[in-house]
Amino acid sequence: MERFLQAAVLGVLTVILTSLFKQKNADLALLLTLAGCVLIGILLVQLAEPVVSFLSRLRNLAGLDAELMTPMLKTVGIGILTQIGANICSDAGENAIGRLIEVCGGILALYVALPLLEAVIETVETMAGG
């Protein structure tokens, strides 16, 4: 909870500082936004550590292979980074680039999830053949 509050306060401070500089120096405002995003991202990674640890414990208890959990976590990470990248581009007035980042992130998420889809196909084929 403490990390979330830190991220929220940092976000609000970033918005305030950015709005102060936006009229006079748009480049500095964009750099402040990027710096705020990086710092909040570091806090988010720290927030995610207990979740990843819990999912790892759950995977071990269920006897699942790590190769099944890794694509899922990577896909979630890709989704988060895609959204952040697209929002930064949109905030900078580059909506077309932001949309392309979203498309690229979607394709990359599907690519990373292919091992899961292949495992489902193998399971269905095994069940159908057995």
Secondary structure as UniProt FT lines:
FT   HELIX           2..22
FT   TURN            23..24
FT   HELIX           26..62
FT   HELIX           66..91
FT   TURN            92..93
FT   HELIX           95..129
//
